[in-house]
Amino acid sequence: MDARNILANNLRLALERKSLKSQAQAASALGVAQTQISNLLNGRKSVQLDSLERLSDALESEVWELLLPPELQTVLNERSGRDLLEGIRELSEKDREAVWQMIQKLYSAGR
């Protein structure tokens, strides 16, 4: 699965968690154009890092959560994974970045 599709899937899940059922609701709540939401959800456009950071802030999530591959989503859906996620969220930004880099290396090694 490529990065655009991973982002689309994770964005869809994040919108569902926020009970944003339509693209219009999502666009209004996130302060972006509906076409941007549509393009992201359909994997048609890439997103700039600044925009991704604004989206993650509006969704009360982390950028890396929106880019996390589905294989790792399964781990986070388990109770221990949720506890791990909460622990990661409490880390400093520098430490969260280090954890993200480790996750990327582990994911790459497992491919």
N, C-alpha and C positions, 0 to 999 in steps of 0.2 A: 504494500500500500504506500503510495507516495505522500509527501508532506501535505499537499493540498487536500487530499482525501482524509488524511488523519485529522487535520484541522477541521474540516467540514463535519466529520463524525463527532469530534469532541465539542465543537461549538453547538451542534444540535443537542447533545446531551446536556450541556451547560444551560442552554435556553430552556430545556424541559425542566431542569431543576429549579429554575427561576419562574416557572409557570408562564413562560412567554410562548404562547401557542401559535402565533402568526408572525410572519416576517415583519409586518407593519408594527406589531407590538414590540418586537425585538428591536427594530430600528429606533422607535421612539424612546424606549427605555435605555438604549445604549448610546443614543445621540448620534446615530449615523444614518445614512440614506438607506432606504429599503433595498435599492439595487445593490448596495455593498453587501448587505446580509445575504441576498439572493446569490450573488456571485461567490461569496465565501462558502455558503451551504452547498452549492453545486460544483465547487472546485474549479470554477472558471477563471478566477483571478487570484494572484498571490497577494499577500498583505505585507505592508511595511511594518517593521518592528515597532515603530511608534504607535501605529494603529492597533497592533496586536496587544501592546501594553495597555492601551486605553480600553480595549475590549475586555481583557482579563480583569482590569480594575472594576469595570462596570458589572462584570459577572461575579465579582468577589472570588476570583480564582487567581492562579499564578499562570504566567505565560507558558511555563513548561507543562502545565496540566493540559493546556489546549493542544500541545504538540506531542503528547505522550501516545506511543503506539498502542493499538488495542491489546496486544499481548500483555503489556504492563498494566493496562486498565483492569484486566481480570484480577491481578494481584491486589490492586487498590480497592476492588469491590469486596474483598474478603475483610473480615473484621480486623485482622492483624494489619492488613494493608491500609485500612482507614486510620488505624492508630498511628501507623508509620507516617501517613500523609499529614496528620495533625502535628506530629513531631517535627516533620520537615518544615511545615509552615511557621513553626515557632523559632526556627533557626534564623541567624542573621542572614542578610542578603548574600554575603560572601560565602557562608557555609552552605546555603541553598544552592548556589552556583556550583560548588564543589560536588554536592550530592548529585546534581543534574549531570555533571560531567561523568561521574561514576556510573550512573544509570545508562548514559549513552554508550559508554565503553562496554558495559555488561551486555547491553542489547546487541551491539555490533558483534561482540564475541560469540553470542549465541546464534547468530544467523548462519 
